[in-house]
Amino acid sequence: MTSSDFFRGGLVHHAPVPRKLSDRATLVWGVLWTVVSLALIGVSSFFARIEWDPLWIVVTFVGIALVGSLTAAVSRLDATLIFGAAPAVIVVIYTSSDFATTLAVGGAANFVSLLARLRHVGDAAEQTAYIMGSAMLSIGVLELLTSAYGWHEIYTVYCLLIYFLARFTMSTIRMSVVTSLRLREILAGIIPVRAGLLILGLISLSFLARSLQDFIATRNPALGLHWAGPIVIFVLGMVCYILASVWTLHSLNRQLQGLHAAAIDLPWSHDKSVPDHAVDFVRAALPHYEIEFRHEAGRNINEISAPMSDGHLIARRGSNQPPLFAADHIILDSIAHMGATMSTVRQDHDDLFEKALTDTMTRLPNYRAFMEVLDRTAQGEQGGFAVAYIDIDGFKYINDHYGHQAGNVILKSLGARFTDHIRENEFVARVGGDEFVLVITGVHDEQTAHSRVDEVLMSVVDPVRVDDVEIPIVLSYGLSFSSGATDDIQHVVEEADALMYAGRRARRSGAGGETAHNTTRPRENSAAVARAISASNLVFAYQPIVDTTTGTIVALEALVRPGTDAIASLTAEQIIDEARCEGLLTELSIHLVKTSLADFKRFQSVVPTLTSLHVNIDVEQLVDPDFADALASEWGGSGIELTLELGESSLDRHSREIISCLNWAMGVDGLHVALDDFGRDSCTLQSIVHYPFDVLKIDQSMADCIRQHKARLVVGALVNLVGSMDARMVFEGVETDEVYQILRDLGVRYMQGYRFGKPLLVEESLLRFETHGLAAVV
């Protein structure tokens, strides 16, 4: 919406500028004055038999019109006591003509000059009625005095006093009808000093004009008082016109300066609110008004308002002061419009700033906000503070098994729980996919910090219900403690992050030590997992890997599943973690290979052309003699293409022996090595450089951002890179047609995900193969 639309449209409601009682009342004033004036003029002309002099009338008319310009220009100073030269002009014109001529010429000239300035017939008629009504009364008294006693100069003073009292009385009556007016307010408007100066000024100006009229008439007898009057009025009119022009230009310049200040200062600073800025700018533009900001516009005959975002900008005059002009309302509307625009801009800025510092999923602060808070904490903390990096164990499995929506529900639930359980001296943020960070201030030692983190995690680790399923939550953390202020916040962050991963690695290798307490999990699960492994009660589900060029299934990945009620609530990664902690990972891997090979042979009885099986193992199993023996006995000579998937994050525990085993495995006919989870957590290109592999599996987290241009560039580059290494790339987590088509366009051939089928148990998989064969999508 443009500024012109703002003022023309319905966005700004222009309350009528309350300049008068009403149009009807103004009309009554004008009609009454006109009727009375015409009647008096007619009666006087009939009895006095006046001879009209056109040239005299024109000069006098122009002079009175010029004098009236000053009255119109400065009328905003005072509604009750309008300062001007009208009383002096009345005295001069009366002494140079007669009662009827004074009313006729004076009234017409004042009306024309006021109409030119105010540009409103009603307003001009109202002001003329005030001036000529007072003049009519004062001249009428002069007429009576001169008829009875003859002319005396002291009558001038009487005339001016009567004019003053008549003008004040009419204004007071009018204002009392328009609004509630108390005696104190009336007297406050005419304090003795003010009234005295005004009367003295009127008398002085009138005597000066009369003296000048007498001087001209004496020096030029041919002119006489009759022509000396118009000359004095014309000179006085020129002076008044110059003063009026200067005053008008001064007022306009002040309004423009206030408006310019408001515009040039955009965007208004944040040192104070938008309404306060707007009030200051209006005060500069309209200095004689009372300016305020109110939530409600209200209704007052002597105020105008302009709407802003949360209220109204109000300009008000006192009860004995004139109502506001239309030009004042334009200034008020203009600055209010700037204020409304600034409020919108600030709100948009604040929203964008909040979004820039807020994680959209959990509504927690994000990594950027965390770093800002940590920087302030590290610079100003007098005591100790701690940073804890927190990770959800098995989050990949949750997404794989329950779908990404379940993962989102867990993230939102954890965000809400963290918010409910942190204290005032603590700060929590989500800094990555399944990673949170907790900042604790005011702690004096590391053990206290650990105790507090454990307390927080235990309060948020309850299972999360998604639809009809309760998904258990296991959290790991690493904690970095600083005993005071520090400039090296990056070291604090990296230490906490490294300790978190060190704790996870220690659990996976079955080590204990200082990192063992960095996991929050139900301890009773360990024994249940150990019993299930020992009794071979675990079962496995199989998810298809498809070739998109042929639209068929070319491989299956075996995924561990709980086989007993005791561990039914655990995820696959949690089962694996428990097996590590119990030192049973090799037994679990042997059970996996043995069972999945047996199941795969059943699949081949239905779909003989299916020959490739993927199984997940840990890097340590490669050098475990028990696993190597089991692999040789169970797989050797089976004719099945077996791919060992190694988690990319687990390969940081590599050794020369492991590298040698990988090279050996790749040299065995029918045995392959896959680098799994690439693109997840802290993976780097170094894993591609250092470790031998012939299959690269891209983590499903990349599918979440594949719509981004940068992500597509990266995946396209990986397609070319893997192809040049004579390896295959499998993209995991493909759930929608849109992601599928994007990957196809990027040249990705092999995919895995819910679009092609969720992991199915043996009997379910057999039913699929019997019904649909190797079709990729059913």
C-alpha positions in Angstrom: 0.0 0.0 0.0 1.4 3.4 -1.0 1.3 6.5 1.1 -1.5 8.0 -1.1 -3.5 4.8 -0.7 -3.0 5.2 3.1 -4.7 8.6 3.1 -7.3 7.9 0.5 -8.3 4.4 1.7 -9.9 3.1 4.7 -6.7 2.5 6.7 -6.8 5.9 8.3 -10.1 7.1 9.7 -10.2 10.9 9.6 -12.2 12.1 12.4 -13.9 15.3 11.4 -11.7 18.3 12.3 -13.8 19.9 15.1 -13.4 23.5 14.0 -16.9 24.7 14.8 -20.1 23.7 16.7 -21.6 22.4 13.6 -22.2 23.4 10.0 -25.8 24.4 10.9 -24.7 26.6 13.8 -22.1 28.3 11.6 -24.7 28.9 8.9 -27.0 30.4 11.6 -24.2 32.8 12.6 -23.6 33.8 9.1 -27.3 34.3 8.2 -28.0 36.2 11.4 -25.1 38.6 10.8 -26.0 39.1 7.2 -29.7 39.8 7.9 -28.9 42.2 10.7 -26.1 44.0 8.8 -28.2 44.4 5.7 -31.1 45.7 7.7 -28.9 48.3 9.5 -27.3 49.2 6.2 -30.7 49.7 4.6 -32.1 51.8 7.4 -29.0 53.9 7.7 -28.8 54.5 3.9 -32.5 55.4 3.8 -32.4 58.0 6.5 -28.9 59.4 5.9 -29.2 59.3 2.1 -25.6 58.1 1.6 -23.8 58.8 -1.7 -21.6 55.8 -2.5 -18.1 56.5 -3.8 -16.9 53.4 -5.8 -13.2 54.2 -5.6 -13.4 54.9 -1.9 -15.2 51.6 -1.4 -12.6 49.6 -3.4 -9.6 51.1 -1.6 -11.2 50.6 1.8 -12.3 47.1 0.8 -8.7 46.1 -0.2 -7.2 47.6 2.9 -9.7 45.8 5.2 -9.1 42.5 3.3 -5.3 42.9 3.8 -5.9 43.6 7.5 -8.0 40.5 7.8 -5.2 38.3 6.6 -3.4 38.9 9.9 -6.5 37.9 11.8 -6.7 34.6 9.8 -3.0 33.9 10.1 -2.7 34.2 13.9 -6.2 33.1 14.9 -4.7 29.8 16.0 -3.0 31.6 18.9 -6.2 32.3 20.8 -9.8 31.5 20.1 -11.2 33.8 22.8 -9.0 36.8 22.3 -8.2 36.9 18.6 -5.4 39.4 18.1 -5.7 41.6 15.0 -6.1 45.1 13.7 -9.9 44.8 13.1 -10.9 47.1 16.1 -8.5 49.9 14.9 -9.9 49.6 11.3 -13.4 49.8 12.6 -12.7 53.1 14.4 -10.9 54.6 11.4 -13.5 53.6 8.9 -16.3 54.9 11.1 -14.7 58.3 11.5 -14.3 58.5 7.8 -17.8 57.3 6.8 -20.9 56.2 8.6 -22.4 53.3 10.4 -24.0 51.6 7.4 -20.9 51.9 5.2 -18.7 50.6 8.0 -20.8 47.5 8.4 -21.2 46.8 4.7 -17.6 47.3 3.6 -16.0 46.0 6.7 -18.1 42.8 6.8 -17.7 42.0 3.1 -13.9 42.6 3.1 -13.4 40.5 6.3 -15.4 37.7 4.8 -13.4 37.7 1.6 -10.0 37.8 3.3 -11.0 35.0 5.7 -12.4 32.9 2.9 -9.1 33.2 1.0 -7.2 32.1 4.1 -9.5 29.4 5.5 -10.9 28.1 2.2 -14.1 27.2 3.9 -17.3 29.2 3.6 -18.7 28.1 6.9 -15.5 28.9 8.8 -15.2 32.3 7.1 -18.8 33.2 7.9 -18.3 32.1 11.5 -15.2 34.2 12.0 -16.7 37.2 10.2 -19.8 36.9 12.5 -17.5 37.2 15.5 -15.7 40.2 14.2 -18.6 42.1 12.8 -21.0 41.2 15.6 -18.5 42.8 18.1 -18.0 45.7 15.7 -21.7 46.2 15.3 -22.2 46.5 19.0 -19.3 48.8 19.6 -20.2 51.1 16.6 -23.8 51.1 17.8 -22.7 52.5 21.1 -20.5 55.1 19.4 -23.4 56.1 17.2 -25.5 56.7 20.3 -22.8 58.6 22.1 -21.9 60.9 19.2 -25.6 61.6 18.5 -26.1 62.7 22.1 -22.8 64.3 23.0 -20.9 64.7 19.8 -17.6 63.0 18.9 -14.8 62.8 21.6 -11.6 60.8 21.3 -12.3 59.0 24.6 -15.1 57.3 22.7 -12.4 55.3 21.0 -11.5 53.6 24.3 -15.1 52.9 25.0 -15.5 51.4 21.5 -12.5 49.1 22.0 -13.6 48.0 25.5 -17.0 47.1 24.2 -15.5 45.3 21.2 -13.2 43.3 23.5 -16.0 42.3 25.9 -18.4 41.5 23.1 -15.8 39.3 21.4 -14.9 37.5 24.6 -18.5 37.0 25.6 -19.5 35.5 22.2 -16.5 33.2 22.2 -17.1 32.0 25.7 -20.8 31.3 25.0 -19.8 29.4 21.9 -17.2 27.3 23.6 -19.5 26.6 26.5 -22.1 25.1 24.1 -19.4 23.1 22.3 -17.7 21.6 25.3 -17.8 21.7 29.1 -16.1 25.0 30.1 -15.5 25.8 33.8 -15.0 29.3 35.2 -11.4 28.5 36.1 -10.7 27.7 32.5 -12.3 30.9 31.3 -10.3 33.0 33.8 -7.2 31.2 32.9 -7.6 32.2 29.3 -7.8 35.9 30.2 -5.4 36.4 33.1 -5.0 40.1 33.9 -1.6 40.5 32.4 -2.7 38.9 29.1 -6.0 40.8 29.0 -4.3 44.1 29.9 -1.6 43.7 27.2 -4.3 42.9 24.6 -6.5 45.9 25.5 -3.4 48.2 25.7 -2.3 46.9 22.3 -5.7 47.5 20.7 -6.0 51.0 22.2 -2.5 51.9 21.1 -3.0 50.6 17.6 -6.3 52.4 17.3 -4.9 55.8 18.5 -1.9 55.4 16.2 -4.2 54.8 13.3 -6.5 57.7 14.3 -3.5 60.0 14.7 -2.2 59.0 11.3 -5.6 59.7 9.8 -5.8 63.1 11.4 -2.3 63.9 10.2 -3.1 63.0 6.6 -6.3 65.0 6.7 -4.6 68.1 8.2 -1.7 68.0 5.7 -4.1 67.4 2.8 -7.4 69.2 3.4 -8.6 68.1 0.0 -8.6 64.5 1.2 -10.2 65.1 4.5 -11.0 62.4 7.0 -13.1 60.7 4.4 -10.1 59.8 2.1 -7.5 59.7 4.9 -9.3 56.7 6.4 -8.9 54.4 3.4 -5.2 55.5 3.0 -4.5 54.6 6.7 -6.4 51.3 6.3 -4.5 50.4 3.2 -1.1 51.1 4.8 -2.1 49.2 7.9 -3.4 46.4 5.6 0.0 46.1 3.8 1.8 45.9 7.2 -0.7 43.2 8.4 -0.3 41.3 5.1 3.5 41.2 5.5 3.2 40.1 9.1 0.6 37.4 8.2 2.8 36.1 5.4 5.9 35.9 7.6 3.8 34.2 10.3 2.3 31.7 7.9 5.6 30.9 6.3 7.1 30.4 9.8 4.3 28.0 10.8 4.6 26.1 7.5 8.4 25.9 7.9 8.0 24.6 11.4 5.5 21.9 10.3 7.8 20.9 7.4 10.8 20.7 9.7 9.0 18.4 12.1 7.8 16.3 9.2 11.3 16.3 7.6 12.8 15.3 11.0 10.5 12.3 11.2 11.2 11.3 7.7 15.0 11.8 7.7 15.3 9.9 11.0 13.9 6.8 9.5 14.3 4.1 10.6 13.6 5.4 14.1 16.1 4.3 16.7 15.4 1.7 19.3 16.3 3.9 22.2 12.6 4.6 22.7 9.3 3.2 21.5 7.7 4.1 18.2 4.8 6.1 19.9 7.3 8.1 21.9 9.2 9.0 18.7 5.9 10.0 17.0 4.9 12.2 19.9 8.2 14.0 19.8 8.1 14.6 16.1 4.5 15.9 16.2 5.5 18.3 19.1 8.2 19.7 16.9 5.8 20.2 14.0 2.9 21.5 16.1 4.5 23.1 19.1 1.4 24.9 20.5 -0.6 21.7 20.9 -0.8 19.1 23.6 0.4 15.8 22.0 0.0 12.4 23.5 -0.4 8.7 22.5 -3.5 6.9 23.7 -4.9 3.4 23.1 -8.3 4.8 22.6 -9.1 7.7 20.3 -11.9 9.1 22.4 -14.1 12.0 21.4 -13.3 15.6 22.1 -14.4 18.7 20.2 -10.9 20.2 20.5 -8.7 17.4 19.5 -7.8 15.3 16.4 -6.4 11.8 16.2 -4.6 9.6 13.8 -4.4 5.8 14.2 -1.2 3.9 14.7 -0.5 0.2 15.3 -1.5 0.0 18.9 -3.4 3.2 19.6 -3.9 6.7 18.4 -1.8 9.8 18.1 -3.7 12.7 19.7 -3.3 16.5 19.2 -5.3 18.7 21.5 -5.8 22.4 22.3 -7.2 23.9 25.4 -10.9 24.8 25.8 -10.2 28.5 25.2 -8.0 27.9 22.2 -9.1 27.4 18.6 -9.8 24.0 17.2 -7.2 22.4 14.9 -6.9 23.1 11.2 -7.1 20.6 8.4 -3.4 21.1 7.6 -2.6 20.1 11.2 -4.5 16.9 10.7 -2.4 16.1 7.6 0.8 16.6 9.6 -0.6 14.4 12.3 -1.7 11.7 9.8 1.7 11.8 8.0 3.7 11.2 11.2 1.3 8.6 12.4 1.6 6.8 9.1 5.4 6.8 9.5 4.9 5.5 13.0 2.5 2.7 11.9 5.0 1.8 9.2 7.9 1.8 11.7 5.9 -0.4 14.0 5.3 -2.9 11.2 9.0 -2.8 10.2 10.1 -3.3 13.8 7.7 -6.2 14.2 8.9 -7.8 11.0 12.5 -7.2 12.2 11.8 -8.7 15.6 10.1 -11.7 14.0 13.0 -12.2 11.6 15.5 -11.8 14.4 13.5 -14.3 16.5 13.4 -16.7 13.6 17.1 -16.3 13.1 17.7 -17.3 16.7 14.9 -19.9 17.1 14.8 -23.5 16.0 11.5 -23.9 14.1 11.0 -27.5 15.1 11.3 -27.2 18.9 10.9 -23.5 19.4 14.1 -23.6 21.4 17.0 -21.2 20.7 19.2 -22.4 17.9 23.0 -22.7 17.5 23.5 -19.1 16.8 21.5 -18.0 19.9 23.5 -20.6 21.9 26.8 -19.1 20.8 25.7 -15.6 21.6 24.6 -16.6 25.1 27.7 -18.6 25.6 29.9 -15.7 24.6 28.1 -13.4 27.0 28.3 -16.0 29.7 32.0 -16.7 29.2 32.8 -13.0 29.2 30.8 -12.0 32.2 30.5 -15.1 34.5 32.3 -14.5 37.7 31.7 -18.0 39.0 31.9 -21.3 37.1 29.8 -22.4 34.2 29.3 -25.6 32.3 28.3 -26.6 28.8 26.7 -30.0 28.2 26.2 -31.4 24.7 23.2 -33.8 24.6 22.5 -36.4 22.0 19.5 -38.7 21.4 20.8 -42.3 21.1 19.2 -44.3 18.3 17.6 -41.3 16.6 18.4 -42.7 13.2 16.6 -45.9 14.0 13.6 -44.0 15.3 13.3 -42.2 11.9 13.9 -45.4 10.0 11.5 -47.6 12.0 8.7 -45.1 13.0 9.1 -42.5 10.3 10.4 -38.9 10.3 7.1 -37.7 11.8 7.8 -39.7 14.9 11.3 -38.2 15.1 9.8 -34.7 14.9 7.3 -35.5 17.7 10.2 -36.6 19.9 12.2 -33.5 19.1 9.2 -31.3 20.0 8.5 -33.2 23.2 12.1 -32.9 24.3 12.1 -29.2 23.5 9.0 -28.7 25.7 10.3 -30.8 28.5 13.7 -29.0 28.6 11.8 -25.7 28.7 9.7 -26.8 31.7 12.7 -28.2 33.7 15.5 -25.6 33.3 16.1 -22.9 35.9 16.7 -19.2 35.6 20.5 -19.7 35.6 20.3 -22.3 32.8 19.9 -22.0 29.0 18.9 -24.8 26.6 19.1 -24.8 22.8 18.8 -27.2 19.9 22.1 -27.1 17.9 21.7 -29.9 15.4 19.6 -32.7 14.1 19.2 -34.6 17.4 21.6 -32.6 19.5 20.8 -30.2 22.3 23.0 -28.1 24.5 22.6 -27.0 28.1 24.4 -24.0 29.6 24.6 -23.9 33.4 25.9 -20.8 35.2 26.7 -20.3 38.9 28.2 -23.7 39.5 31.4 -24.0 41.5 32.8 -27.4 40.4 32.4 -30.0 37.7 30.8 -32.6 39.9 27.9 -30.2 40.7 27.5 -29.5 37.0 27.3 -33.3 36.3 24.7 -33.8 39.0 22.6 -31.0 37.6 22.8 -32.3 34.1 21.8 -35.8 35.2 18.9 -34.3 37.1 17.6 -32.4 34.1 18.0 -35.4 31.8 16.3 -37.8 34.1 13.3 -35.4 34.2 13.0 -35.4 30.4 13.9 -38.9 29.4 10.4 -40.5 29.8 9.2 -42.4 26.7 7.3 -40.3 24.1 4.0 -41.6 22.9 3.6 -41.4 19.1 0.1 -42.6 18.0 -0.3 -45.9 19.9 3.4 -46.5 20.4 5.6 -45.5 23.3 9.1 -44.8 22.1 11.9 -44.9 24.8 14.4 -42.0 25.0 18.1 -42.5 25.7 20.3 -39.4 26.0 24.0 -39.1 26.0 26.0 -36.0 27.0 29.4 -34.6 27.3 30.2 -31.8 29.7 32.9 -29.1 29.7 33.4 -27.0 32.8 35.0 -23.6 33.2 35.8 -22.2 36.6 35.5 -18.6 35.5 35.4 -16.2 32.5 37.2 -17.2 29.4 37.8 -15.9 25.9 38.1 -19.3 24.3 34.5 -20.4 24.0 35.2 -22.5 21.0 37.4 -24.8 23.1 34.5 -25.2 25.6 32.1 -26.2 22.8 34.5 -28.6 21.2 35.5 -30.2 24.5 31.8 -30.8 25.4 31.1 -32.2 21.9 34.2 -34.4 21.9 33.3 -35.8 25.4 29.8 -36.7 24.3 31.2 -38.7 21.4 33.9 -40.2 23.6 31.2 -41.4 26.0 29.3 -43.0 23.1 32.5 -44.7 21.8 33.3 -46.0 25.2 29.9 -47.6 25.6 30.1 -49.1 22.2 33.5 -50.7 23.0 32.2 -51.8 26.4 34.6 -49.5 28.3 33.6 -47.9 31.5 35.5 -45.2 33.3 34.7 -41.6 33.6 32.4 -41.5 30.6 30.1 -44.2 31.7 27.8 -41.8 33.6 27.3 -39.7 30.4 24.3 -41.8 29.4 20.8 -41.5 30.8 19.0 -44.8 30.2 17.0 -47.4 32.2 19.6 -49.8 33.7 17.1 -52.7 33.7 17.2 -52.8 30.0 20.8 -54.2 29.9 19.9 -57.5 31.5 16.9 -57.9 29.3 19.0 -57.4 26.1 21.7 -59.8 27.4 19.1 -62.5 27.9 17.6 -61.9 24.5 21.0 -62.2 22.8 22.0 -65.3 24.7 18.7 -67.0 23.9 18.8 -65.8 20.2 15.4 -64.2 20.7 16.1 -61.2 18.5 14.4 -61.1 15.1 15.3 -59.2 12.0 13.4 -57.0 9.5 14.4 -56.5 5.9 14.1 -53.3 3.9 14.6 -53.3 0.2 17.3 -51.5 -1.7 16.1 -50.7 -5.3 17.7 -50.0 -8.6 15.7 -47.1 -10.0 16.8 -47.8 -13.6 15.0 -51.2 -13.6 12.4 -50.5 -10.9 13.3 -53.7 -9.1 14.7 -54.7 -5.7 18.4 -55.6 -5.9 19.3 -56.1 -2.2 17.9 -56.3 1.3 19.2 -54.7 4.5 18.8 -56.7 7.7 17.7 -54.6 10.7 17.6 -55.9 14.3 14.3 -56.0 16.1 13.3 -57.0 19.6 11.9 -60.5 19.7 10.6 -60.5 23.3 8.2 -58.4 25.3 10.9 -57.5 27.8 12.7 -55.3 25.2 9.8 -54.5 22.9 10.0 -50.8 23.7 13.7 -50.5 22.7 14.9 -49.2 19.4 17.5 -51.1 17.3 20.3 -48.6 18.2 19.4 -48.9 21.9 19.6 -52.7 21.7 23.0 -52.4 20.0 24.2 -49.9 22.6 23.1 -52.2 25.5 24.9 -55.1 23.8 28.1 -53.0 23.6 27.8 -52.1 27.3 27.4 -55.7 28.2 30.3 -56.9 25.9 27.9 -58.9 23.7 28.2 -57.0 20.5 30.1 -59.9 18.8 27.4 -62.4 19.8 24.8 -60.0 18.4 26.6 -59.7 15.1 27.1 -63.4 14.8 23.4 -63.9 15.5 22.6 -61.3 12.9 24.7 -62.8 10.1 23.5 -66.4 10.9 19.8 -65.5 11.0 19.7 -63.1 8.1 21.5 -65.6 5.8 19.0 -68.3 6.7 16.1 -65.9 6.1 17.7 -64.7 2.8 17.8 -68.3 1.5 14.0 -68.5 2.1 13.6 -65.3 0.0 15.7 -66.8 -2.8 13.3 -69.8 -3.0 10.6 -67.3 -4.1 12.8 -64.8 -6.0 15.9 -66.6 -7.1 17.5 -63.6 -8.8 17.8 -61.7 -5.5 21.4 -62.2 -4.4 22.5 -59.3 -2.3 22.2 -58.9 1.5 23.4 -56.0 3.6 24.1 -56.4 7.4 25.3 -53.8 9.9 28.3 -54.6 12.1 30.6 -52.5 14.2 34.2 -51.9 13.2 35.6 -53.9 16.1 33.9 -57.1 14.8 36.3 -57.0 11.8 39.2 -58.0 13.9 37.3 -60.3 16.3 38.4 -63.9 15.5 35.0 -65.3 16.7 33.1 -63.1 14.2 35.5 -64.0 11.4 35.1 -67.7 12.1 31.3 -67.4 12.2 31.3 -65.4 9.0 33.4 -68.0 7.2 31.3 -70.9 8.3 27.9 -69.4 7.8 28.5 -67.3 4.6 31.3 -69.1 2.8 30.0 -70.9 -0.3 26.4 -69.7 0.1 26.5 -67.7 -3.2 25.0 -64.7 -1.5 26.5 -61.2 -2.2 27.1 -60.0 1.4 27.8 -56.3 2.1 29.1 -55.4 5.6 27.8 -51.9 6.5 30.1 -50.0 8.8 28.9 -46.8 10.5 30.9 -43.9 9.3 31.0 -42.4 12.8 32.5 -45.7 14.2 35.5 -45.7 11.8 37.3 -43.0 13.9 38.5 -46.0 16.0 40.4 -47.3 13.0 43.8 -48.9 13.2 46.2 -50.4 10.7 44.7 -53.8 11.5 41.2 -52.6 10.7 42.3 -51.0 7.5 44.0 -54.3 6.6 40.8 -56.2 7.3 38.8 -53.9 5.1 41.2 -54.3 2.2 41.0 -58.1 2.8 37.2 -58.1 2.8 37.0 -56.2 -0.4 39.3 -58.7 -2.0 37.0 -61.7 -1.2 34.7 -62.6 -4.0 31.1 -61.8 -3.1 32.0 -59.8 0.0 31.7 -56.0 0.0 32.2 -53.1 2.4 29.8 -50.2 2.7 30.5 -46.9 4.4 27.2 -46.3 6.2 25.6 -43.1 7.6 27.7 -40.7 5.4 26.4 -37.2 5.9 25.3 -37.8 9.6 26.8 -36.3 12.7 30.4 -35.3 12.4 31.3 -37.2 9.2 34.0 -35.8 7.0 35.4 -36.5 3.6 38.5 -38.0 5.3 36.5 -41.2 5.8 36.2 -41.5 2.0 39.9 -40.9 1.6 41.2 -43.2 4.4 38.9 -46.2 4.4 38.5 -48.7 1.5 34.9 -49.3 0.5 32.8 -50.2 -2.6 29.4 -48.9 -1.4 28.7 -45.5 0.0 25.4 -45.2 1.8 24.1 -41.6 2.2 22.3 -40.9 5.5 18.6 -40.0 5.3 19.3 -36.6 6.9 20.5 -35.6 3.4 17.0 -36.4 2.1 15.5 -33.9 4.5 17.4 -31.0 2.9 17.6 -32.3 -0.7 15.2 -29.5 -1.9 17.9 -27.0 -1.1 20.1 -25.9 -4.0 23.3 -26.4 -2.1 22.3 -29.9 -1.0 21.6 -30.9 -4.6 25.0 -29.6 -5.6 26.7 -31.7 -2.9 24.7 -34.9 -3.9 25.5 -34.3 -7.6 29.2 -34.0 -6.8 29.0 -37.2 -4.7 27.4 -39.1 -7.6 30.3 -38.1 -9.8 32.9 -38.8 -7.1 31.6 -42.3 -6.2 31.3 -43.2 -9.8 34.9 -42.2 -10.5 36.0 -44.4 -7.6 34.2 -47.4 -9.3 31.9 -47.7 -6.3 28.1 -47.6 -5.8 26.1 -45.1 -3.9 22.9 -45.9 -2.0 20.7 -43.1 -0.8 18.7 -43.8 2.3 15.5 -42.2 3.7 13.7 -41.7 0.3 10.1 -41.4 1.4 8.3 -39.2 -1.2 7.9 -39.0 -4.9 9.4 -35.5 -4.9 12.6 -36.6 -3.2 12.8 -39.7 -5.5 12.5 -37.5 -8.6 15.1 -35.0 -7.5 17.6 -37.8 -6.8 16.8 -39.5 -10.1 17.5 -36.2 -11.9 20.8 -35.9 -10.0 21.9 -39.4 -11.3 21.3 -41.4 -8.1 20.6 -45.0 -9.1 20.2 -47.0 -5.9 17.8 -45.9 -3.2 16.3 -47.1 0.1 13.4 -45.8 2.1 9.7 -45.9 2.9 8.7 -45.0 -0.7 9.7 -48.6 -1.6 8.7 -50.3 1.6 9.2 -50.2 5.3 11.3 -52.9 7.0 9.3 -56.2 7.1 9.7 -59.3 9.1 10.5 -62.6 7.4 6.9 -63.8 6.8 5.8 -60.3 5.7 8.7 -60.1 3.2 7.9 -63.5 1.8 4.3 -62.5 1.2 5.5 -59.4 -0.6 7.8 -61.4 -2.9 5.2 -64.0 -3.6 2.6 -61.3 -4.5 4.7 -58.7 -6.2 8.0 -60.3 -7.0 10.9 -57.8 -7.0 8.8 -54.8 -8.0 10.3 -51.7 -6.3 6.9 -50.1 -5.5 3.8 -52.0 -4.5 
